[in-house]
Amino acid sequence: MMNTELITRHGNLEGTKDKLVKDLRTVVDDADYLLQEVANSTAEEFAAARTRIGAKLTEARSRLDEARTAVTDRARCTADATHEYMVDNPWKVVGLAAVIGLTIGVLASRR
């Protein structure tokens, strides 16, 4: 069950990341377009363009916060799964650590 949950969260995270990247590109494209548009505009048009850019940036910040939360949740879930595995299989973890330590020792002694 834990693996299925991790896979599901990973898929959600990838979707959130892709959406965030798309939103940021849209904000940059919109800002570029609006800056070109503002070059020959009046003060009122400039204020309206500034408001639109501000709204787009606020939306991008919101998406960035959502992505940060998703990454934090995924890291927490991964840590919980690792901890659960270590508690359920302490001898496997000790054995694996011993094998890794032995391998590093053998490789280091060959130099």
PABAPA-151612 format. One line per field, with one value per residue: residue number from 1; x, y, z negated of N, C-alpha, C in turn. Coordinates in nm, 4 decimals, m for minus. Example, Ala and Ser with C-alpha at 12.3 -4.5 7.8 and 13.67 -1.06 7.14 Angstrom:
BEGIN
i = [1 2] $
n_x = [1.3190 1.2850] $
n_y = [m0.5690 m0.2250] $
n_z = [m0.7800 m0.7080] $
ca_x = [1.2300 1.3670] $
ca_y = [m0.4500 m0.1060] $
ca_z = [m0.7800 m0.7140] $
c_x = [1.3200 1.2900] $
c_y = [m0.3300 0.0030] $
c_z = [m0.7800 m0.7870] $
//
This chain:
BEGIN
i = [1 2 3 4 5 6 7 8 9 10 11 12 13 14 15 16 17 18 19 20 21 22 23 24 25 26 27 28 29 30 31 32 33 34 35 36 37 38 39 40 41 42 43 44 45 46 47 48 49 50 51 52 53 54 55 56 57 58 59 60 61 62 63 64 65 66 67 68 69 70 71 72 73 74 75 76 77 78 79 80 81 82 83 84 85 86 87 88 89 90 91 92 93 94 95 96 97 98 99 100 101 102 103 104 105 106 107 108 109 110 111] $
n_x = [0.0824 0.1956 0.3835 0.2176 0.0935 0.3153 0.3832 0.1523 0.1604 0.3981 0.3269 0.1328 0.2970 0.4667 0.2797 0.2029 0.4469 0.4898 0.2712 0.3321 0.5702 0.4680 0.2869 0.4668 0.6124 0.4075 0.3529 0.5945 0.5931 0.3565 0.4280 0.6406 0.5065 0.3257 0.5050 0.6137 0.3849 0.3301 0.5235 0.4515 0.2295 m0.0337 m0.0539 m0.2715 m0.3126 m0.0717 m0.0983 m0.3085 m0.1867 0.0140 m0.1389 m0.2447 m0.0087 0.0688 m0.1404 m0.0964 0.1558 0.0911 m0.0705 0.1209 0.2936 0.1242 0.0938 0.3580 0.3839 0.2062 0.3452 0.5749 0.4632 0.3718 0.6161 0.7317 0.5469 0.5839 0.8508 0.8268 0.6575 0.8216 1.0288 0.8840 0.8106 1.0619 1.1466 0.9502 1.0134 1.2669 1.2055 1.0422 1.2180 1.4791 1.7125 1.7739 1.8436 2.0688 2.2350 2.2626 2.3933 2.6304 2.7360 2.7745 2.9600 3.1722 3.2326 3.3193 3.5393 3.7044 3.7506 3.8815 4.1128 4.2570 4.3875] $
n_y = [m0.1195 0.1220 0.1679 0.2098 0.4436 0.6147 0.6146 0.7294 0.9822 1.0721 1.0937 1.2954 1.5020 1.5376 1.6266 1.8673 2.0020 2.0251 2.1826 2.4133 2.4991 2.5532 2.7599 2.9550 3.0070 3.1155 3.3473 3.4866 3.5185 3.6704 3.8977 3.9932 4.0529 4.2476 4.4437 4.5272 4.6295 4.8390 5.0233 5.2241 5.3443 5.5099 5.6607 5.5480 5.3088 5.1903 5.1527 4.9689 4.7540 4.6981 4.6092 4.3734 4.2240 4.2041 4.0442 3.8064 3.7376 3.6982 3.4725 3.2914 3.2803 3.1586 2.9054 2.8223 2.8024 2.5900 2.3869 2.3734 2.2815 2.0315 1.9043 1.9027 1.7414 1.5020 1.4427 1.4059 1.1843 0.9936 0.9806 0.8818 0.6290 0.5123 0.5089 0.3418 0.1019 0.0548 0.0111 m0.2131 m0.3980 m0.4373 m0.6005 m0.6500 m0.3942 m0.3491 m0.5535 m0.4742 m0.2283 m0.3248 m0.4743 m0.2693 m0.1116 m0.2974 m0.3336 m0.0743 m0.0594 m0.2661 m0.1674 0.0721 m0.0227 m0.1275 0.0715] $
n_z = [0.0000 m0.0754 0.1294 0.3515 0.2726 0.2702 0.5429 0.6505 0.5271 0.6410 0.9092 0.8853 0.7976 1.0179 1.2044 1.0809 1.0877 1.3661 1.4345 1.2887 1.4139 1.6686 1.6027 1.5077 1.7406 1.8935 1.7452 1.7799 2.0607 2.0883 1.9397 2.0946 2.3329 2.2381 2.1514 2.3945 2.5067 2.3346 2.3846 2.5645 2.4467 2.2580 1.9293 1.7967 1.9386 1.8813 1.6039 1.6031 1.7346 1.5530 1.3384 1.4479 1.4844 1.2183 1.1176 1.2580 1.1554 0.8868 0.9111 1.0070 0.7857 0.6038 0.7209 0.7005 0.4236 0.3842 0.5170 0.3582 0.1207 0.2082 0.2673 0.0138 m0.1237 0.0158 m0.0470 m0.3204 m0.3257 m0.2041 m0.3915 m0.6090 m0.5074 m0.4798 m0.7455 m0.8536 m0.7175 m0.8223 m1.0918 m1.0724 m0.9588 m1.0980 m1.1046 m0.8394 m0.7587 m0.9223 m0.8230 m0.5540 m0.5914 m0.7023 m0.4871 m0.2990 m0.4405 m0.4613 m0.1895 m0.1189 m0.2887 m0.1811 0.0764 0.0138 m0.1082 0.0990 0.2310] $
ca_x = [0.0000 0.2819 0.4419 0.1135 0.0768 0.4320 0.3712 0.0452 0.2102 0.4991 0.2520 0.0743 0.4064 0.5095 0.1755 0.2139 0.5690 0.4668 0.1769 0.4045 0.6603 0.3830 0.2373 0.5761 0.6392 0.2976 0.3739 0.7061 0.5462 0.2617 0.5022 0.7137 0.4080 0.2743 0.6105 0.6194 0.2615 0.3349 0.6246 0.3851 0.0961 m0.0592 m0.0415 m0.3827 m0.2836 0.0396 m0.1534 m0.3857 m0.0902 0.0797 m0.2360 m0.2508 0.1168 0.0612 m0.2320 m0.0283 0.2608 0.0251 m0.1112 0.2429 0.3386 0.0338 0.1320 0.4880 0.3567 0.1462 0.4526 0.6592 0.3884 0.3722 0.7500 0.7473 0.4650 0.6479 0.9702 0.7791 0.6056 0.9377 1.0957 0.7992 0.8216 1.1957 1.1448 0.8660 1.0895 1.3743 1.1461 0.9921 1.3263 1.6052 1.8279 1.8072 1.9119 2.2020 2.3099 2.2947 2.4955 2.7553 2.7856 2.8237 3.0828 3.2754 3.2695 3.3986 3.6674 3.7863 3.7910 3.9751 4.2376 4.3258 4.4598] $
ca_y = [0.0000 0.2386 0.1919 0.2677 0.5818 0.6893 0.6304 0.8254 1.1148 1.1113 1.1390 1.4253 1.5986 1.5657 1.7109 1.9993 2.0640 2.0615 2.2947 2.5299 2.5438 2.6116 2.8871 3.0519 3.0473 3.2025 3.4760 3.5535 3.5585 3.7802 4.0156 4.0420 4.1142 4.3697 4.5453 4.5799 4.7043 4.9562 5.1165 5.3357 5.3591 5.6202 5.6252 5.4590 5.1788 5.1366 5.1061 4.8469 4.6479 4.6656 4.5301 4.2389 4.1548 4.1720 3.9312 3.6869 3.7036 3.6437 3.3369 3.2098 3.2596 3.0593 2.7752 2.7889 2.7550 2.4566 2.2938 2.3579 2.1957 1.8957 1.8479 1.8783 1.6240 1.3834 1.4127 1.3540 1.0496 0.9078 0.9612 0.7924 0.4938 0.4633 0.4803 0.2225 m0.0132 0.0308 m0.0444 m0.3475 m0.4858 m0.3841 m0.6843 m0.6253 m0.2647 m0.3693 m0.6344 m0.3901 m0.1330 m0.3997 m0.5050 m0.1440 m0.0783 m0.3924 m0.3013 0.0489 m0.0948 m0.3427 m0.0766 0.1698 m0.0878 m0.1612 0.1879] $
ca_z = [0.0000 m0.0851 0.2608 0.4358 0.2288 0.3167 0.6872 0.6726 0.4897 0.7391 1.0265 0.8532 0.7905 1.1552 1.2641 1.0203 1.1397 1.5055 1.4353 1.2394 1.5207 1.7724 1.5512 1.5039 1.8794 1.9337 1.6795 1.8476 2.1936 2.0701 1.8955 2.2109 2.4230 2.1768 2.1527 2.5310 2.5248 2.2478 2.4339 2.6326 2.3891 2.1649 1.7877 1.7622 1.9973 1.8043 1.4764 1.6303 1.7644 1.4256 1.2619 1.5079 1.4514 1.0750 1.1004 1.3077 1.0593 0.7682 0.9463 1.0139 0.6469 0.5448 0.7758 0.6431 0.2877 0.3961 0.5534 0.2390 0.0292 0.2640 0.2488 m0.1299 m0.1563 0.0727 m0.1263 m0.4489 m0.2997 m0.1793 m0.5204 m0.6884 m0.4523 m0.5149 m0.8896 m0.8722 m0.6709 m0.9189 m1.2138 m1.0412 m0.9129 m1.1514 m1.0720 m0.6990 m0.7539 m0.9806 m0.7269 m0.4391 m0.6361 m0.7179 m0.3528 m0.2411 m0.5127 m0.4212 m0.0517 m0.1220 m0.3507 m0.0869 0.1839 m0.0402 m0.1400 0.2246 0.2824] $
c_x = [0.0866 0.3434 0.3416 0.0931 0.1930 0.4237 0.2640 0.0922 0.3141 0.4309 0.1895 0.1804 0.4535 0.4076 0.1807 0.3345 0.5481 0.3739 0.2453 0.4963 0.5799 0.3313 0.3459 0.6130 0.5320 0.3145 0.4846 0.6629 0.4498 0.3322 0.5787 0.6197 0.3588 0.3800 0.6251 0.4995 0.2669 0.4302 0.5618 0.2468 0.0881 m0.0431 m0.1517 m0.3586 m0.1687 m0.0098 m0.2318 m0.2919 m0.0196 m0.0117 m0.2439 m0.1250 0.1165 m0.0278 m0.1665 0.0819 0.2025 m0.0174 0.0102 0.2975 0.2537 0.0695 0.2662 0.4715 0.2954 0.2534 0.5437 0.5919 0.3890 0.5078 0.7738 0.6690 0.5288 0.7712 0.9307 0.7287 0.7204 1.0118 1.0156 0.8096 0.9567 1.2007 1.0648 0.9412 1.1991 1.3209 1.1002 1.1039 1.4622 1.7268 1.8688 1.8861 2.0537 2.2896 2.3523 2.4039 2.6307 2.8169 2.8431 2.9546 3.1983 3.3252 3.3569 3.5356 3.7588 3.8375 3.8949 4.1106 4.3191 4.4086 4.5976] $
c_y = [0.1257 0.2706 0.2557 0.4143 0.6684 0.7154 0.7346 0.9666 1.1632 1.1631 1.2750 1.5340 1.6356 1.6549 1.8527 2.0729 2.1107 2.1823 2.4233 2.5860 2.6117 2.7485 2.9934 3.0987 3.1425 3.3416 3.5535 3.6022 3.6768 3.9087 4.0761 4.1140 4.2467 4.4802 4.6070 4.6697 4.8377 5.0624 5.2400 5.3635 5.4800 5.5699 5.5284 5.3178 5.1110 5.0798 4.9768 4.7290 4.6037 4.5791 4.3874 4.1591 4.1141 4.0526 3.8010 3.6428 3.6449 3.4994 3.2435 3.1822 3.1537 2.9192 2.7293 2.7384 2.6151 2.3524 2.2691 2.2648 2.0510 1.8295 1.8141 1.7541 1.4958 1.3442 1.3529 1.2112 0.9513 0.8790 0.8660 0.6480 0.4317 0.4239 0.3534 0.0963 m0.0481 m0.0320 m0.1882 m0.4467 m0.4414 m0.4677 m0.6715 m0.4952 m0.2777 m0.4488 m0.5536 m0.2887 m0.2024 m0.4313 m0.3796 m0.1033 m0.1681 m0.3620 m0.1762 0.0215 m0.1688 m0.2517 0.0240 0.1052 m0.1237 m0.0453 0.1872] $
c_z = [0.0000 0.0503 0.3554 0.4012 0.2769 0.4663 0.7201 0.6407 0.5893 0.8656 1.0043 0.8512 0.9299 1.2253 1.2117 1.0744 1.2830 1.5163 1.3900 1.3473 1.6314 1.7276 1.5486 1.6449 1.9291 1.8728 1.7490 1.9855 2.1843 2.0298 2.0118 2.3067 2.3663 2.1727 2.2916 2.5582 2.4505 2.3025 2.4983 2.5751 2.2960 2.0223 1.7456 1.8165 1.9236 1.6710 1.4948 1.6576 1.6369 1.3385 1.3154 1.4756 1.3045 1.0483 1.1461 1.2109 0.9314 0.7925 0.9501 0.8740 0.5780 0.5929 0.7185 0.4998 0.2890 0.4281 0.4340 0.1393 0.0789 0.2453 0.1026 m0.1721 m0.1043 m0.0086 m0.2611 m0.4331 m0.2784 m0.3091 m0.6090 m0.6392 m0.4867 m0.6618 m0.9184 m0.8301 m0.7709 m1.0471 m1.1910 m1.0079 m0.9663 m1.1118 m0.9262 m0.6857 m0.8092 m0.8843 m0.6053 m0.4748 m0.6510 m0.5823 m0.2871 m0.3082 m0.4739 m0.2795 m0.0460 m0.1832 m0.2560 0.0242 0.1359 m0.0683 m0.0156 0.2782 0.2349] $
//
